[in-house]
């Protein structure tokens, strides 16, 4: 059911869309923040949900609905079992896609990293919907802006760090910070997998697709593979392959460009 997604669009996003004209006139305007009375930064979207727990719960349910639409293709069109021995799902919300991947790949262990309030929602959701997977899942309270809270990869262990529908929420500076934090916890042989509605070619202002306009409301944007190559490089990462799927999502795969310096 798309009930919660529709409610999210009407109650949370529609006021921001009403301010979209201001953003078209000035790229620095963040319509969502303007509509809801928050500072003009891409962090304001998440401050809003921190201040409104009921809307946060609805948002997480809405994202689970979106996961369900493309989950089959994302699972079938990427070789999870050969690429990943474990998955650290960074900023995964309730982890509905992670649960589907684990259900289809019994050798993979999952880690769900989220802010504490969302982890509490995730634990309740998994206890109700995915109890049989709890033995292979670890819930970590953290923040992708705090590198110390991101689990370290094990040297040669084949950890995949996933960022699904995360980076498009943020401006380039914030994306660079997130990528640096994840890269700093990766070991040699680990992979970063970015799951986004990747633009096939860079878009002009007149050609922006609807998904890009939606993200502009929040202060983020959709990006091309070329954009990800540039952003990965700022964090010491390199894009190795882009995997199209039979969904709106492309999986952009990357790894460390140089061997990491491991803390003693």
N, C-alpha and C positions, 0 to 999 in steps of 0.2 A: 504494500500500500504506500502511496505517495502522500498520504494525509499530512504527515509531519513536515515533509518538504514544502508542501504548499503553504502550510501555516507559517513556516520559517520565512518563505518568500513574502507573504502578505504582511506579517507582523514586524519582521526585522529588516528585510531588504527593501520593501516598497518605499518606505520613507527616504532611503538613500537614493533610489532611482528617481524620485521626484526632484532631487538636487543635482541630477546628472548634467543638466545644462551648464551649471557652474563649472563642472570639471571639463566639459568640452571647450569652455572659454579659457580655462586656466588649468593646465595639467597638474599643478601642485595642490589643487583642491581635492579633498577626500570626501565624497558625498555622504557616506555612511556616518562619518564622524560629525559632519556638519548637521545632518538631520537629527542625530541623537544627542547633540550637545557635548561632544567630546573633543579633545585636542586634535589638531590636524596631523596625526601620525598613524601609521598602519598598525600600531599596537592598540589603537582605540577599539577596534573590532573585538578584540579579546578582553579588553577591560570591560566592555559592555556586557559580555557573557559572565565575567567574574562578578559583576554587580547585579546580575539578574539570573539567579540559579535556575528558575523555571524555564527561562528562554534557553539557557545552556542545555538543559535536558532535552528540550524540543529540538535544538540544533543537532545534538548528537544522534537523535533518532532519525532526523532528516538525512544526515550523512550516511547512516546505515542503509537507508532506502536507496541512496545513490550508489553505494557499494554493491547492492544487490543487482542493480541494472547491468553493471559491467563485469561482475565478479567471474562469471563463467569463462569469458574470453580471456581475462587477465590470468586466470589459473591455467587454462589450456594452452595459451599461446606463448608461454614462457617456461623454460625448463627449470622450475624451482628446485626439484630434487637433485639435479646435477650441479646447479650453481651454488646452492645454499645448504649448509649443514645446520645453520641456525639463522633466524631472522630477528633483527632488532627493529621493530616497527616504531619509528620516531614520530611522535605527534599524531598517533593513529586514531585518536578519538576512542570509541568503545572497542575498536579492533575487530569489526565484523569481517573485513577482508582477510585479516590475519587468521581468524578462526577458520575461514573457508580454505585457505591455503594449507593450514595444518591438518584439516580433516582429509584433504586429498593427498597429503604427503606425510605419512606416519613417522618418517625418520627425522623430520625437522623439529627442532625446539624453537619456541617463540618467546620473544620478550616484548612486552608492550610498555613503551615509555610515554607518560603523559603527566600533566600537572595533577596535583593531588585530588582536586575535586572531580576531575574526569576519570582518574583511576578508580575512585569509589564507584562511579557509575559503571565503569567497565567490569569491575569485579562482580557487581550485582547482575549485570547483563550476562556474563559468561556463566555464572552459577545457575542462571535460569535457562539459558539457551545452548551452552556449550560445556556443560559440566564434564563430559568425557574427555575434554582436551586440557583440563586444568593441570593434569600431571605433567604436561609438556609446555606449560606456559608460566612465565614469570612476569609479575606486574611491578613496574618500577616507577616511583614518584620522582619526577624530575622536570626538566625544561630544556628544550634544545638551545636556549640562549645561555644555559649554564653547562659548559662542557663537562664539568666534573660529575654531573648527574647522568651522563650518557655512558652505558656499559662499554668497557673496552673489548675489542676483538681479541681473540686468542690467536697467536702467531700460527699461521698455516691452517687455521680452523675453519675457514670458509664461511665467515659471518657475512650476511647480507644486511646492510642498513637500508631500510625502505623509508621514503618520504612520499606519501601518497596525498595528492591534493593539499600539500603544505606550502610549497614555495610560491605558488601563484597567489597566495594571500598577501605577499610581502613585496616591498620595494627592493631594488637591487642591493642596497647597503645591508638590509636585514638578511637577504638571501646569502650574501657573502659571509655574514657572521654565522649563520646556521651551518653552512657548508664547512667553514673552518672548524667549527666545534665538532661536527661529526668526523671530519677527516682526522682531527687530532686524536680521536679514540680508535681509529681503524688500525688494524695490523696488516702487514704484508699479506696479500692473498685475499683480503676482504674486498667486498664489492659495495658500491653505493647504487641503489636503484631508485630513480625518481620517476614517479608515476603521475603524469600530467596530460592534459589535453594540449599536446604540443602543436604549435602552429607549423604548418608545412613550409610556408615562406614568411618572411617578415611582412607585417601588415602596415599599410598607411593608415592615417586617422580615419579615412573614409571607408576603409576595407576591414576594419576590426570586426571580428566575428562576435556573436552575442556573448559567448563565454568570456571573451576578453573584456567587453564592456561591463559584464557582471563583476569581474575582479577589480576593474577600475573603480567601482563603487566603494570598494574596501581599501583602496590604496595599493592594490597589487596589480598583476597583469599576467596574461598567458605569454609563453615564450617559445621561441624556435629552438631547434637543436643547436644552431649557431650561438644563440644566447646562452644556452647551457654550457657550451664549450668555453665561452668567455668567463662565465661565472665559476665553473669548476676550476679553471686555471688559477683564479685568485685564491683558492683554498688548497692548492697543491694537488689537485685532482685532474684527471683526464677522462673525457668521454671515450669509451671504447666501442660502443654500439648503441644504436637506437632500435628498439624492438616495437614495430607497430603491432597492434592487436585488433581483434574484431570488435572493439569497443571504441569509445571516443578517446581512450587513453593510449599513449605510447610509453613504453618503459625505457628510460634513458639510463644506460648502464655505464658506470665509471669505476675507476680504481685510483689508488694513490699514484701520482706521477713520479714520486721519489720515495725511497724507503723511509718510513717514519722514524723519528728519534724517540725511543722508548724511555719513559721515566724510570729511574732506578727505584 
